Every structure is written in C-alpha cells, then in structure tokens.
Amino acid sequence: LDTSKHMVFCANILGSCYGSTGPNSINPATNDRYGMQFPLVTIRDSVEAHKAVLKSLGVRQIRFVLGGSLGGMQALEWGFIGGDMLRSIIAVACGAHHTAWQIAISEVQRQAIMRDPDWKEGTGKALSGLGI
C-alpha cells in the first residue's frame, strides 16, 4: 500500500485500556474505577466511533478495512454499516458467528477472572485467576 497516495488509519477500540476510557478508568462521580459499572461496548459501537472519526477527517471513501481476530469482527461489521463509504473488507482469523466452543471458552475465561478473590465483584483487579 502506497502511503504517499493512501491514508492508513488505525484506531483503538472503545473501552480498551490502551488509550480510551474503560473499566479501569476512574469514574469522576465516585473517584473509584468504573469496573463493572462501565457501559457495555459492542463491536458496532467501536466501528461507529471509527466511522465518525474518519468522517470528521474528511474521508469519503475507504478502499478496504483490514482486521484480524477482534479486528476481523470489526471488518465484518464495517461490511454491514460502511455503506457507500466502504469498497471492501479483509477479515482474517474470525468468523461471522461464534461456535459453541468459542462461547464456552470465553465463559471459562470470564469465570476465571470473576472467581478470583482479588476481583471483588468488579471493584478490584483479578490477579490470581489470570494464572489458571
């Protein structure tokens, strides 16, 4: 991809601890971490935010959206909501839906965190459970 002719845009997802407000951020109303009080953020929410940023930058056409894993799911979502703005998607290492196995393994991961005594129902930080 020739970056002298094309803009490359990479953005964080909403709620991530790497650059946006998320569950570990301090809620100014309580001076505590948001934790489990942080609003649910969907893939569509993140894609809508990315789309809004691109529009604010004056981008009218996207040659392609590329993503792997969670980024691949975002690429698929772009396919649904990108409209005339988007020409194509490249979704890598993701599926259009989750299998029973994927759902089960995700639940095991959530339970490992939530059953950690340091988790404190979302007010603490899970440490021990991450070592399972």
KOLMARTOR-74462 format. One record per residue: residue number from 1; x, y, z of N, C-alpha, C in turn. Coordinates in steps of 0.02 Angstrom, whole numbers, always signed. Layout:
! residues N
+-----+--------+--------+--------+--------+--------+--------+--------+--------+--------+
! seq !    nc1 !    nc2 !    nc3 !   cac1 !   cac2 !   cac3 !    cc1 !    cc2 !    cc3 !
+-----+--------+--------+--------+--------+--------+--------+--------+--------+--------+
! NUM !      X !      Y !      Z !      X !      Y !      Z !      X !      Y !      Z !
...
+-----+--------+--------+--------+--------+--------+--------+--------+--------+--------+
END
This chain:
! residues 132
+-----+--------+--------+--------+--------+--------+--------+--------+--------+--------+
! seq !    nc1 !    nc2 !    nc3 !   cac1 !   cac2 !   cac3 !    cc1 !    cc2 !    cc3 !
+-----+--------+--------+--------+--------+--------+--------+--------+--------+--------+
!   1 !    +43 !    -59 !     +0 !     +0 !     +0 !     +0 !    +45 !    +62 !     +0 !
!   2 !    +35 !   +105 !    -47 !    +75 !   +165 !    -55 !    +47 !   +220 !     -9 !
!   3 !    +81 !   +234 !    +46 !    +56 !   +283 !    +94 !    +65 !   +355 !    +69 !
!   4 !    +98 !   +364 !    +12 !   +101 !   +432 !    -16 !    +36 !   +446 !    -55 !
!   5 !     -3 !   +394 !    -69 !    -66 !   +402 !   -104 !   -127 !   +385 !    -61 !
!   6 !   -116 !   +344 !    -10 !   -172 !   +321 !    +32 !   -157 !   +334 !   +106 !
!   7 !   -210 !   +351 !   +141 !   -204 !   +361 !   +214 !   -215 !   +294 !   +248 !
!   8 !   -175 !   +279 !   +299 !   -185 !   +220 !   +340 !   -210 !   +244 !   +408 !
!   9 !   -266 !   +217 !   +429 !   -298 !   +238 !   +491 !   -301 !   +178 !   +537 !
!  10 !   -273 !   +183 !   +596 !   -276 !   +131 !   +647 !   -304 !   +163 !   +710 !
!  11 !   -354 !   +131 !   +739 !   -385 !   +160 !   +798 !   -396 !   +106 !   +851 !
!  12 !   -395 !   +128 !   +912 !   -408 !    +85 !   +969 !   -483 !    +70 !   +971 !
!  13 !   -502 !    +19 !  +1010 !   -573 !     +6 !  +1019 !   -597 !    +40 !  +1082 !
!  14 !   -660 !    +59 !  +1082 !   -689 !    +91 !  +1141 !   -685 !    +46 !  +1201 !
!  15 !   -667 !    +75 !  +1258 !   -664 !    +36 !  +1320 !   -598 !     +1 !  +1331 !
!  16 !   -553 !     +4 !  +1283 !   -488 !    -29 !  +1291 !   -446 !     +9 !  +1341 !
!  17 !   -404 !    -27 !  +1376 !   -360 !     +6 !  +1424 !   -300 !    +38 !  +1390 !
!  18 !   -296 !    +34 !  +1324 !   -240 !    +62 !  +1286 !   -260 !   +125 !  +1250 !
!  19 !   -286 !   +174 !  +1285 !   -296 !   +238 !  +1253 !   -365 !   +269 !  +1258 !
!  20 !   -415 !   +233 !  +1281 !   -480 !   +264 !  +1289 !   -505 !   +250 !  +1360 !
!  21 !   -558 !   +285 !  +1378 !   -588 !   +272 !  +1443 !   -616 !   +201 !  +1444 !
!  22 !   -604 !   +165 !  +1498 !   -627 !    +96 !  +1504 !   -642 !    +78 !  +1576 !
!  23 !   -654 !    +15 !  +1589 !   -672 !     -7 !  +1657 !   -619 !     +9 !  +1710 !
!  24 !   -556 !    +14 !  +1691 !   -504 !    +31 !  +1740 !   -496 !   +106 !  +1750 !
!  25 !   -531 !   +146 !  +1710 !   -529 !   +219 !  +1718 !   -566 !   +240 !  +1781 !
!  26 !   -549 !   +298 !  +1805 !   -581 !   +325 !  +1865 !   -646 !   +361 !  +1846 !
!  27 !   -699 !   +341 !  +1878 !   -764 !   +374 !  +1869 !   -762 !   +438 !  +1910 !
!  28 !   -767 !   +497 !  +1877 !   -763 !   +560 !  +1914 !   -820 !   +570 !  +1965 !
!  29 !   -875 !   +536 !  +1955 !   -932 !   +542 !  +2002 !   -919 !   +506 !  +2067 !
!  30 !   -876 !   +453 !  +2066 !   -865 !   +413 !  +2126 !   -792 !   +413 !  +2149 !
!  31 !   -746 !   +436 !  +2107 !   -674 !   +433 !  +2119 !   -648 !   +361 !  +2126 !
!  32 !   -686 !   +312 !  +2102 !   -665 !   +242 !  +2100 !   -665 !   +219 !  +2028 !
!  33 !   -634 !   +161 !  +2016 !   -634 !   +132 !  +1949 !   -706 !   +119 !  +1928 !
!  34 !   -720 !   +125 !  +1863 !   -787 !   +107 !  +1838 !   -801 !    +33 !  +1851 !
!  35 !   -752 !    -10 !  +1838 !   -762 !    -81 !  +1847 !   -824 !   -106 !  +1809 !
!  36 !   -865 !   -145 !  +1843 !   -924 !   -174 !  +1811 !   -978 !   -123 !  +1796 !
!  37 !   -970 !    -62 !  +1820 !  -1019 !     -9 !  +1806 !  -1006 !    +23 !  +1738 !
!  38 !   -950 !     +5 !  +1706 !   -935 !    +33 !  +1640 !   -986 !     +7 !  +1590 !
!  39 !  -1011 !    +50 !  +1546 !  -1062 !    +28 !  +1499 !  -1037 !    -27 !  +1451 !
!  40 !  -1082 !    -70 !  +1431 !  -1067 !   -121 !  +1382 !  -1049 !    -86 !  +1316 !
!  41 !   -995 !   -108 !  +1285 !   -973 !    -80 !  +1221 !   -973 !   -137 !  +1170 !
!  42 !  -1006 !   -126 !  +1114 !  -1010 !   -177 !  +1063 !   -961 !   -163 !  +1006 !
!  43 !   -952 !   -212 !   +964 !   -910 !   -202 !   +905 !   -940 !   -147 !   +862 !
!  44 !  -1006 !   -147 !   +856 !  -1038 !    -94 !   +817 !  -1022 !    -25 !   +846 !
!  45 !  -1022 !    -18 !   +913 !  -1005 !    +45 !   +944 !   -936 !    +69 !   +922 !
!  46 !   -887 !    +24 !   +923 !   -819 !    +42 !   +903 !   -816 !    +61 !   +830 !
!  47 !   -849 !    +23 !   +787 !   -848 !    +38 !   +715 !   -883 !   +104 !   +702 !
!  48 !   -938 !   +117 !   +736 !   -973 !   +182 !   +728 !   -927 !   +239 !   +749 !
!  49 !   -888 !   +229 !   +803 !   -842 !   +281 !   +825 !   -786 !   +291 !   +773 !
!  50 !   -760 !   +237 !   +747 !   -707 !   +243 !   +695 !   -735 !   +278 !   +633 !
!  51 !   -795 !   +261 !   +615 !   -827 !   +292 !   +557 !   -836 !   +368 !   +568 !
!  52 !   -856 !   +387 !   +628 !   -865 !   +458 !   +644 !   -798 !   +495 !   +641 !
!  53 !   -744 !   +464 !   +666 !   -679 !   +495 !   +663 !   -658 !   +506 !   +590 !
!  54 !   -666 !   +454 !   +550 !   -647 !   +460 !   +479 !   -687 !   +514 !   +444 !
!  55 !   -752 !   +518 !   +457 !   -793 !   +571 !   +427 !   -769 !   +640 !   +449 !
!  56 !   -751 !   +645 !   +514 !   -727 !   +710 !   +539 !   -661 !   +730 !   +507 !
!  57 !   -623 !   +681 !   +484 !   -560 !   +694 !   +449 !   -570 !   +707 !   +375 !
!  58 !   -632 !   +704 !   +352 !   -647 !   +717 !   +282 !   -641 !   +656 !   +236 !
!  59 !   -634 !   +597 !   +265 !   -628 !   +537 !   +224 !   -696 !   +520 !   +196 !
!  60 !   -699 !   +513 !   +129 !   -762 !   +498 !    +95 !   -765 !   +426 !    +70 !
!  61 !   -706 !   +396 !    +59 !   -704 !   +329 !    +31 !   -649 !   +289 !    +67 !
!  62 !   -665 !   +226 !    +83 !   -617 !   +181 !   +114 !   -605 !   +125 !    +64 !
!  63 !   -542 !   +118 !    +44 !   -525 !    +66 !     -5 !   -538 !     -3 !    +24 !
!  64 !   -514 !    -16 !    +86 !   -530 !    -78 !   +120 !   -519 !    -70 !   +194 !
!  65 !   -554 !   -112 !   +232 !   -545 !   -117 !   +304 !   -513 !   -186 !   +315 !
!  66 !   -460 !   -188 !   +354 !   -422 !   -249 !   +367 !   -418 !   -260 !   +442 !
!  67 !   -432 !   -321 !   +463 !   -425 !   -337 !   +534 !   -422 !   -411 !   +546 !
!  68 !   -387 !   -430 !   +599 !   -382 !   -500 !   +619 !   -412 !   -510 !   +688 !
!  69 !   -444 !   -567 !   +698 !   -475 !   -585 !   +762 !   -529 !   -534 !   +779 !
!  70 !   -523 !   -498 !   +834 !   -573 !   -447 !   +850 !   -575 !   -394 !   +796 !
!  71 !   -518 !   -377 !   +767 !   -516 !   -330 !   +711 !   -552 !   -357 !   +651 !
!  72 !   -549 !   -423 !   +642 !   -586 !   -455 !   +587 !   -661 !   -448 !   +598 !
!  73 !   -682 !   -455 !   +661 !   -753 !   -445 !   +676 !   -774 !   -373 !   +662 !
!  74 !   -728 !   -326 !   +676 !   -742 !   -257 !   +659 !   -746 !   -248 !   +584 !
!  75 !   -702 !   -281 !   +547 !   -705 !   -276 !   +474 !   -772 !   -302 !   +448 !
!  76 !   -796 !   -358 !   +477 !   -861 !   -384 !   +457 !   -917 !   -333 !   +472 !
!  77 !   -912 !   -301 !   +530 !   -962 !   -251 !   +549 !   -960 !   -192 !   +501 !
!  78 !   -900 !   -173 !   +480 !   -894 !   -120 !   +429 !   -933 !   -139 !   +367 !
!  79 !   -932 !   -203 !   +350 !   -969 !   -227 !   +292 !  -1044 !   -214 !   +299 !
!  80 !  -1069 !   -216 !   +360 !  -1140 !   -203 !   +372 !  -1157 !   -129 !   +372 !
!  81 !  -1114 !    -88 !   +402 !  -1133 !    -18 !   +411 !  -1092 !    +31 !   +370 !
!  82 !  -1043 !     +7 !   +332 !  -1000 !    +52 !   +294 !  -1033 !    +86 !   +235 !
!  83 !  -1085 !    +55 !   +208 !  -1122 !    +85 !   +152 !  -1077 !   +102 !    +94 !
!  84 !  -1093 !   +157 !    +61 !  -1055 !   +179 !     +2 !   -985 !   +202 !    +18 !
!  85 !   -971 !   +214 !    +82 !   -905 !   +237 !   +103 !   -852 !   +182 !    +94 !
!  86 !   -873 !   +119 !    +99 !   -826 !    +63 !   +101 !   -827 !    +23 !    +36 !
!  87 !   -767 !    +10 !     +8 !   -763 !    -30 !    -53 !   -755 !   -104 !    -39 !
!  88 !   -715 !   -124 !    +11 !   -706 !   -195 !    +25 !   -681 !   -206 !    +96 !
!  89 !   -685 !   -269 !   +118 !   -660 !   -288 !   +184 !   -613 !   -347 !   +177 !
!  90 !   -566 !   -351 !   +224 !   -522 !   -409 !   +230 !   -525 !   -430 !   +303 !
!  91 !   -563 !   -483 !   +315 !   -572 !   -509 !   +384 !   -530 !   -572 !   +391 !
!  92 !   -484 !   -570 !   +440 !   -436 !   -625 !   +450 !   -448 !   -657 !   +518 !
!  93 !   -445 !   -722 !   +522 !   -447 !   -759 !   +585 !   -509 !   -743 !   +627 !
!  94 !   -566 !   -740 !   +593 !   -628 !   -729 !   +629 !   -685 !   -761 !   +589 !
!  95 !   -740 !   -769 !   +622 !   -798 !   -797 !   +589 !   -856 !   -750 !   +594 !
!  96 !   -906 !   -763 !   +554 !   -966 !   -721 !   +554 !  -1008 !   -733 !   +616 !
!  97 !   -997 !   -790 !   +649 !  -1033 !   -805 !   +711 !   -987 !   -848 !   +755 !
!  98 !  -1002 !   -851 !   +819 !   -963 !   -891 !   +865 !   -989 !   -962 !   +868 !
!  99 !   -944 !  -1009 !   +873 !   -964 !  -1079 !   +882 !   -977 !  -1091 !   +957 !
! 100 !  -1007 !  -1147 !   +972 !  -1019 !  -1165 !  +1042 !   -953 !  -1167 !  +1081 !
! 101 !   -900 !  -1193 !  +1050 !   -835 !  -1197 !  +1082 !   -809 !  -1128 !  +1100 !
! 102 !   -814 !  -1080 !  +1053 !   -790 !  -1012 !  +1067 !   -828 !   -980 !  +1124 !
! 103 !   -893 !   -989 !  +1125 !   -934 !   -961 !  +1178 !   -914 !   -992 !  +1245 !
! 104 !   -904 !  -1058 !  +1246 !   -885 !  -1093 !  +1308 !   -817 !  -1070 !  +1334 !
! 105 !   -767 !  -1065 !  +1290 !   -700 !  -1046 !  +1313 !   -700 !   -973 !  +1338 !
! 106 !   -740 !   -930 !  +1307 !   -746 !   -861 !  +1331 !   -777 !   -859 !  +1401 !
! 107 !   -826 !   -902 !  +1412 !   -857 !   -904 !  +1478 !   -808 !   -930 !  +1530 !
! 108 !   -768 !   -979 !  +1514 !   -716 !  -1004 !  +1560 !   -668 !   -947 !  +1578 !
! 109 !   -649 !   -907 !  +1529 !   -603 !   -851 !  +1541 !   -636 !   -800 !  +1587 !
! 110 !   -699 !   -784 !  +1574 !   -735 !   -736 !  +1617 !   -740 !   -762 !  +1689 !
! 111 !   -756 !   -826 !  +1695 !   -764 !   -856 !  +1762 !   -697 !   -857 !  +1800 !
! 112 !   -641 !   -868 !  +1765 !   -576 !   -867 !  +1798 !   -563 !   -799 !  +1829 !
! 113 !   -584 !   -747 !  +1795 !   -575 !   -679 !  +1822 !   -625 !   -666 !  +1879 !
! 114 !   -688 !   -681 !  +1867 !   -740 !   -663 !  +1915 !   -736 !   -704 !  +1980 !
! 115 !   -706 !   -764 !  +1977 !   -700 !   -805 !  +2038 !   -635 !   -791 !  +2076 !
! 116 !   -594 !   -748 !  +2049 !   -532 !   -729 !  +2083 !   -551 !   -685 !  +2144 !
! 117 !   -526 !   -702 !  +2204 !   -544 !   -662 !  +2263 !   -522 !   -589 !  +2258 !
! 118 !   -470 !   -576 !  +2217 !   -448 !   -506 !  +2208 !   -495 !   -466 !  +2163 !
! 119 !   -540 !   -501 !  +2128 !   -587 !   -468 !  +2082 !   -637 !   -425 !  +2120 !
! 120 !   -659 !   -449 !  +2178 !   -705 !   -412 !  +2223 !   -766 !   -385 !  +2185 !
! 121 !   -798 !   -431 !  +2147 !   -858 !   -414 !  +2109 !   -849 !   -354 !  +2063 !
! 122 !   -790 !   -348 !  +2036 !   -776 !   -296 !  +1987 !   -747 !   -232 !  +2015 !
! 123 !   -739 !   -228 !  +2081 !   -710 !   -168 !  +2111 !   -635 !   -173 !  +2120 !
! 124 !   -609 !   -233 !  +2114 !   -537 !   -244 !  +2121 !   -506 !   -262 !  +2053 !
! 125 !   -448 !   -292 !  +2056 !   -415 !   -315 !  +1996 !   -399 !   -389 !  +2004 !
! 126 !   -423 !   -429 !  +1957 !   -409 !   -501 !  +1960 !   -336 !   -512 !  +1947 !
! 127 !   -304 !   -549 !  +1991 !   -234 !   -564 !  +1982 !   -222 !   -639 !  +1984 !
! 128 !   -246 !   -672 !  +2035 !   -234 !   -744 !  +2043 !   -267 !   -784 !  +1989 !
! 129 !   -330 !   -768 !  +1971 !   -367 !   -806 !  +1922 !   -337 !   -804 !  +1852 !
! 130 !   -296 !   -754 !  +1840 !   -265 !   -748 !  +1774 !   -211 !   -800 !  +1764 !
! 131 !   -190 !   -833 !  +1818 !   -138 !   -883 !  +1814 !   -163 !   -953 !  +1801 !
! 132 !   -229 !   -960 !  +1794 !   -258 !  -1027 !  +1783 !   -235 !  -1055 !  +1716 !
+-----+--------+--------+--------+--------+--------+--------+--------+--------+--------+
END
